[in-house]
Amino acid sequence: MSDLSPTNPQDVNQVIADAPVEETTGRRPRIMAIANQKGGVGKTTTAINLGTGLAAIGRRVLLVDLDPQGNASTGLGIDRTNRKISSYDVLMGAATVAQAKVATMIPGLSIIPSTVDLTGAELELIDLPRRAYRLREALAATGGDLDYVLIDSPPSLNLLTVNALVAARSVVVPLQCEFFALEGLSMLMKTIELIRKSYNPQLEIQGIVLTMYDKRNNLSDQVAQDVRDTLGDKVYKTIIPRNVRVSEAPSHGKPALLYDHKCAGSLAYMQLASELLRRERLSAAA
């Protein structure tokens, strides 16, 4: 099996050393939405740990928490009492990205946190001009001090998700290795195509990451094979295993890479960050 599923954990420093090095100073940041209309697929876990992995490799990363549940903010240790300015304020034009972003415990990784105010944002956005472009225009005003912007979108198709997909250049799709995976993926592909036609012709799928893989379950292997047969190279080689330490980490307000950097899940996310950078490099060279 050629998939990179770290059942025999290696030292995380080796994964970092294997990552491609490139000069990014002065470029516009690459904006990626982490999206899946189906809940419970590891979307926020992927956003947190992919962001941490990219920061560990030396990239300057901003995570935008666009999910009203605010799990990405909690998972990075941002207490609710410290979320004075949020993604809601950015969408409403009440604050800039620079004013809203806060540092996390991970050097190189900042976040625009989410608050409960975001719950009513969709109704408020309906009456605003260019409602689908609010996040895109806010991010366009950022300086050149970022390499990547990751947007953690809600697990549904609403104006928040539309804003994420319109703002993004590409989409990372977490896909759970379970029975209805392809059905949910089909819905997302249709949504991406609609966004591409109506709002953002540059939008592309950066990659599909298989999550919650259980090597003891034959269904996981079958789903992984079905997804690869359907989408080929769009599927990352790296597979994220089902891992207790990754599940525990958010309750401690830490990404898995800080909570237990040697566990199989943490190593998988480091490998995913490295693979994503390789794809970016090959795409830029094409």
TIKEMAR-300488 format. One record per residue (C-alpha): x, y, z. Coordinates in nm, 3 decimals, padded with zeros to 5 digits. Layout:
u->X | v->Y | w->Z .
...
REM end
This chain:
u->00.000 | v->00.000 | w->00.000 .
u->00.162 | v->00.323 | w->-00.115 .
u->-00.045 | v->00.552 | w->00.106 .
u->00.146 | v->00.739 | w->00.373 .
u->-00.023 | v->00.610 | w->00.687 .
u->00.238 | v->00.625 | w->00.966 .
u->00.171 | v->00.299 | w->01.146 .
u->00.541 | v->00.295 | w->01.231 .
u->00.598 | v->00.650 | w->01.361 .
u->00.921 | v->00.816 | w->01.261 .
u->01.076 | v->01.120 | w->01.423 .
u->00.880 | v->01.436 | w->01.342 .
u->01.206 | v->01.619 | w->01.267 .
u->01.259 | v->01.388 | w->00.969 .
u->00.918 | v->01.478 | w->00.829 .
u->01.006 | v->01.847 | w->00.864 .
u->01.342 | v->01.790 | w->00.697 .
u->01.172 | v->01.621 | w->00.402 .
u->00.946 | v->01.920 | w->00.334 .
u->01.030 | v->02.132 | w->00.029 .
u->01.194 | v->02.466 | w->00.106 .
u->01.102 | v->02.765 | w->-00.104 .
u->01.120 | v->03.143 | w->-00.081 .
u->00.775 | v->03.291 | w->-00.013 .
u->00.855 | v->03.646 | w->00.099 .
u->00.658 | v->03.912 | w->-00.086 .
u->00.401 | v->03.678 | w->-00.241 .
u->00.029 | v->03.701 | w->-00.188 .
u->-00.079 | v->03.428 | w->00.053 .
u->-00.232 | v->03.109 | w->-00.083 .
u->-00.589 | v->03.092 | w->00.044 .
u->-00.741 | v->02.749 | w->00.102 .
u->-01.083 | v->02.653 | w->00.230 .
u->-01.108 | v->02.338 | w->00.440 .
u->-01.455 | v->02.225 | w->00.340 .
u->-01.702 | v->01.941 | w->00.342 .
u->-02.079 | v->01.980 | w->00.361 .
u->-02.094 | v->01.663 | w->00.570 .
u->-02.021 | v->01.699 | w->00.942 .
u->-01.799 | v->01.472 | w->01.150 .
u->-01.534 | v->01.416 | w->00.885 .
u->-01.240 | v->01.573 | w->01.068 .
u->-01.265 | v->01.912 | w->00.899 .
u->-01.173 | v->02.129 | w->01.198 .
u->-00.913 | v->01.877 | w->01.318 .
u->-00.755 | v->01.896 | w->00.973 .
u->-00.765 | v->02.277 | w->00.970 .
u->-00.595 | v->02.300 | w->01.311 .
u->-00.328 | v->02.039 | w->01.252 .
u->-00.254 | v->02.124 | w->00.890 .
u->-00.207 | v->02.486 | w->00.997 .
u->00.021 | v->02.375 | w->01.278 .
u->00.213 | v->02.147 | w->01.043 .
u->00.268 | v->02.425 | w->00.789 .
u->00.385 | v->02.658 | w->01.067 .
u->00.624 | v->02.389 | w->01.194 .
u->00.775 | v->02.371 | w->00.845 .
u->00.837 | v->02.745 | w->00.860 .
u->00.534 | v->02.889 | w->00.682 .
u->00.341 | v->03.188 | w->00.818 .
u->-00.018 | v->03.078 | w->00.849 .
u->-00.349 | v->03.244 | w->00.933 .
u->-00.646 | v->03.025 | w->01.022 .
u->-00.988 | v->03.187 | w->00.978 .
u->-01.250 | v->03.021 | w->01.200 .
u->-01.569 | v->03.065 | w->00.997 .
u->-01.770 | v->02.800 | w->01.183 .
u->-02.015 | v->02.942 | w->01.440 .
u->-01.929 | v->02.651 | w->01.671 .
u->-01.583 | v->02.800 | w->01.712 .
u->-01.414 | v->02.463 | w->01.754 .
u->-01.098 | v->02.566 | w->01.572 .
u->-01.058 | v->02.860 | w->01.809 .
u->-01.111 | v->02.636 | w->02.113 .
u->-00.878 | v->02.372 | w->01.973 .
u->-00.600 | v->02.630 | w->01.948 .
u->-00.648 | v->02.743 | w->02.307 .
u->-00.829 | v->03.074 | w->02.240 .
u->-01.057 | v->03.123 | w->02.539 .
u->-01.403 | v->03.259 | w->02.458 .
u->-01.343 | v->03.556 | w->02.688 .
u->-01.043 | v->03.655 | w->02.473 .
u->-01.232 | v->03.668 | w->02.143 .
u->-01.293 | v->04.042 | w->02.146 .
u->-01.282 | v->04.074 | w->01.767 .
u->-01.392 | v->03.783 | w->01.552 .
u->-01.456 | v->03.659 | w->01.201 .
u->-01.806 | v->03.803 | w->01.237 .
u->-01.659 | v->04.153 | w->01.269 .
u->-01.442 | v->04.096 | w->00.962 .
u->-01.740 | v->03.982 | w->00.753 .
u->-01.948 | v->04.276 | w->00.865 .
u->-01.669 | v->04.522 | w->00.784 .
u->-01.636 | v->04.629 | w->01.147 .
u->-01.273 | v->04.514 | w->01.171 .
u->-00.980 | v->04.438 | w->00.945 .
u->-00.796 | v->04.106 | w->00.930 .
u->-00.500 | v->04.270 | w->01.105 .
u->-00.723 | v->04.387 | w->01.390 .
u->-00.898 | v->04.052 | w->01.429 .
u->-00.614 | v->03.802 | w->01.414 .
u->-00.454 | v->03.683 | w->01.735 .
u->-00.139 | v->03.483 | w->01.795 .
u->-00.162 | v->03.122 | w->01.902 .
u->00.077 | v->02.913 | w->02.109 .
u->00.233 | v->02.793 | w->01.781 .
u->00.498 | v->03.028 | w->01.639 .
u->00.399 | v->03.135 | w->01.291 .
u->00.030 | v->03.045 | w->01.331 .
u->-00.236 | v->03.308 | w->01.404 .
u->-00.614 | v->03.281 | w->01.403 .
u->-00.920 | v->03.495 | w->01.349 .
u->-01.147 | v->03.341 | w->01.612 .
u->-01.518 | v->03.268 | w->01.589 .
u->-01.789 | v->03.377 | w->01.833 .
u->-02.161 | v->03.306 | w->01.871 .
u->-02.228 | v->03.630 | w->01.678 .
u->-02.143 | v->03.434 | w->01.364 .
u->-02.464 | v->03.232 | w->01.408 .
u->-02.675 | v->03.524 | w->01.285 .
u->-02.430 | v->03.639 | w->01.020 .
u->-02.610 | v->03.470 | w->00.733 .
u->-02.929 | v->03.668 | w->00.791 .
u->-02.734 | v->03.992 | w->00.819 .
u->-02.526 | v->03.919 | w->00.509 .
u->-02.835 | v->03.884 | w->00.290 .
u->-02.893 | v->04.260 | w->00.291 .
u->-02.530 | v->04.361 | w->00.243 .
u->-02.375 | v->04.450 | w->-00.094 .
u->-02.148 | v->04.185 | w->-00.250 .
u->-02.245 | v->03.947 | w->00.026 .
u->-02.059 | v->03.652 | w->-00.127 .
u->-01.735 | v->03.850 | w->-00.152 .
u->-01.707 | v->03.989 | w->00.204 .
u->-01.429 | v->03.758 | w->00.321 .
u->-01.245 | v->03.771 | w->-00.011 .
u->-01.227 | v->04.149 | w->-00.005 .
u->-01.120 | v->04.155 | w->00.360 .
u->-00.836 | v->03.909 | w->00.292 .
u->-00.730 | v->04.100 | w->-00.020 .
u->-00.641 | v->04.393 | w->00.207 .
u->-00.390 | v->04.188 | w->00.410 .
u->-00.019 | v->04.255 | w->00.378 .
u->00.253 | v->04.024 | w->00.254 .
u->00.335 | v->03.875 | w->00.594 .
u->00.146 | v->03.549 | w->00.532 .
u->00.220 | v->03.241 | w->00.324 .
u->-00.108 | v->03.056 | w->00.375 .
u->-00.461 | v->03.138 | w->00.485 .
u->-00.672 | v->02.837 | w->00.585 .
u->-01.048 | v->02.885 | w->00.624 .
u->-01.236 | v->02.643 | w->00.848 .
u->-01.586 | v->02.652 | w->00.699 .
u->-01.916 | v->02.528 | w->00.848 .
u->-02.041 | v->02.174 | w->00.771 .
u->-02.327 | v->02.304 | w->00.556 .
u->-02.386 | v->02.508 | w->00.244 .
u->-02.475 | v->02.861 | w->00.353 .
u->-02.346 | v->03.212 | w->00.295 .
u->-02.053 | v->03.150 | w->00.531 .
u->-01.940 | v->02.851 | w->00.322 .
u->-01.997 | v->03.048 | w->00.003 .
u->-01.776 | v->03.328 | w->00.140 .
u->-01.505 | v->03.073 | w->00.219 .
u->-01.515 | v->02.921 | w->-00.130 .
u->-01.528 | v->03.258 | w->-00.305 .
u->-01.229 | v->03.380 | w->-00.104 .
u->-01.021 | v->03.066 | w->-00.161 .
u->-00.795 | v->02.974 | w->-00.448 .
u->-00.828 | v->02.605 | w->-00.366 .
u->-01.012 | v->02.358 | w->-00.144 .
u->-00.880 | v->02.085 | w->00.085 .
u->-01.152 | v->01.825 | w->00.138 .
u->-01.135 | v->01.598 | w->00.444 .
u->-01.318 | v->01.273 | w->00.366 .
u->-01.400 | v->01.019 | w->00.634 .
u->-01.330 | v->00.654 | w->00.546 .
u->-01.690 | v->00.547 | w->00.603 .
u->-01.985 | v->00.424 | w->00.398 .
u->-02.151 | v->00.746 | w->00.276 .
u->-01.824 | v->00.928 | w->00.201 .
u->-01.863 | v->00.938 | w->-00.177 .
u->-02.224 | v->01.053 | w->-00.154 .
u->-02.124 | v->01.359 | w->00.051 .
u->-01.828 | v->01.422 | w->-00.178 .
u->-02.055 | v->01.429 | w->-00.482 .
u->-02.261 | v->01.707 | w->-00.323 .
u->-01.949 | v->01.909 | w->-00.246 .
u->-01.814 | v->01.870 | w->-00.601 .
u->-02.141 | v->02.011 | w->-00.738 .
u->-02.118 | v->02.304 | w->-00.496 .
u->-01.758 | v->02.378 | w->-00.598 .
u->-01.859 | v->02.371 | w->-00.964 .
u->-02.145 | v->02.616 | w->-00.897 .
u->-01.910 | v->02.851 | w->-00.711 .
u->-01.660 | v->02.827 | w->-00.995 .
u->-01.920 | v->02.918 | w->-01.255 .
u->-02.092 | v->03.195 | w->-01.060 .
u->-01.826 | v->03.361 | w->-00.842 .
u->-01.473 | v->03.222 | w->-00.852 .
u->-01.349 | v->03.066 | w->-01.179 .
u->-01.003 | v->03.005 | w->-01.028 .
u->-01.131 | v->02.773 | w->-00.755 .
u->-00.981 | v->02.425 | w->-00.769 .
u->-00.955 | v->02.119 | w->-00.549 .
u->-00.606 | v->02.118 | w->-00.398 .
u->-00.658 | v->01.769 | w->-00.265 .
u->-00.882 | v->01.523 | w->-00.084 .
u->-00.749 | v->01.387 | w->00.243 .
u->-00.879 | v->01.057 | w->00.376 .
u->-00.942 | v->01.082 | w->00.750 .
u->-01.034 | v->00.851 | w->01.039 .
u->-00.878 | v->00.553 | w->00.863 .
u->-00.896 | v->00.232 | w->01.067 .
u->-00.660 | v->-00.037 | w->00.941 .
u->-00.860 | v->-00.301 | w->01.132 .
u->-01.173 | v->-00.221 | w->00.932 .
u->-01.200 | v->-00.359 | w->00.578 .
u->-01.451 | v->-00.084 | w->00.497 .
u->-01.179 | v->00.180 | w->00.539 .
u->-00.969 | v->00.010 | w->00.273 .
u->-01.269 | v->-00.021 | w->00.041 .
u->-01.367 | v->00.344 | w->00.078 .
u->-01.007 | v->00.457 | w->00.023 .
u->-00.984 | v->00.247 | w->-00.293 .
u->-01.321 | v->00.368 | w->-00.423 .
u->-01.222 | v->00.732 | w->-00.372 .
u->-00.889 | v->00.680 | w->-00.549 .
u->-01.057 | v->00.496 | w->-00.837 .
u->-01.299 | v->00.787 | w->-00.876 .
u->-01.068 | v->01.087 | w->-00.825 .
u->-00.718 | v->00.955 | w->-00.887 .
u->-00.436 | v->01.199 | w->-00.816 .
u->-00.668 | v->01.448 | w->-00.647 .
u->-00.650 | v->01.223 | w->-00.339 .
u->-00.347 | v->01.281 | w->-00.116 .
u->-00.119 | v->00.985 | w->-00.060 .
u->-00.115 | v->01.068 | w->00.310 .
u->-00.396 | v->00.908 | w->00.510 .
u->-00.496 | v->01.034 | w->00.854 .
u->-00.553 | v->00.738 | w->01.088 .
u->-00.819 | v->00.720 | w->01.355 .
u->-00.618 | v->00.814 | w->01.662 .
u->-00.711 | v->00.859 | w->02.028 .
u->-00.446 | v->01.124 | w->02.092 .
u->-00.575 | v->01.339 | w->01.805 .
u->-00.928 | v->01.312 | w->01.950 .
u->-00.808 | v->01.408 | w->02.299 .
u->-00.605 | v->01.712 | w->02.195 .
u->-00.890 | v->01.968 | w->02.148 .
u->-01.012 | v->01.918 | w->02.504 .
u->-00.669 | v->02.041 | w->02.616 .
u->-00.681 | v->02.344 | w->02.384 .
u->-00.391 | v->02.215 | w->02.178 .
u->-00.338 | v->02.078 | w->01.827 .
u->-00.234 | v->01.712 | w->01.826 .
u->00.112 | v->01.817 | w->01.710 .
u->00.168 | v->01.987 | w->02.046 .
u->-00.033 | v->01.749 | w->02.259 .
u->00.160 | v->01.442 | w->02.136 .
u->00.392 | v->01.507 | w->01.845 .
u->00.499 | v->01.142 | w->01.821 .
u->00.155 | v->00.985 | w->01.785 .
u->00.053 | v->00.842 | w->01.447 .
u->-00.204 | v->01.117 | w->01.386 .
u->00.045 | v->01.399 | w->01.444 .
u->00.299 | v->01.243 | w->01.212 .
u->00.032 | v->01.197 | w->00.947 .
u->-00.059 | v->01.567 | w->00.960 .
u->00.308 | v->01.663 | w->00.929 .
u->00.330 | v->01.440 | w->00.623 .
u->00.014 | v->01.600 | w->00.485 .
u->00.163 | v->01.948 | w->00.526 .
u->00.475 | v->01.836 | w->00.343 .
u->00.273 | v->01.674 | w->00.064 .
u->00.057 | v->01.984 | w->00.026 .
u->00.368 | v->02.200 | w->-00.016 .
u->00.501 | v->01.964 | w->-00.283 .
u->00.174 | v->01.990 | w->-00.472 .
u->00.187 | v->02.368 | w->-00.447 .
u->00.541 | v->02.371 | w->-00.582 .
u->00.452 | v->02.143 | w->-00.876 .
u->00.141 | v->02.350 | w->-00.952 .
u->00.344 | v->02.672 | w->-00.955 .
u->00.600 | v->02.515 | w->-01.190 .
u->00.337 | v->02.386 | w->-01.435 .
REM end
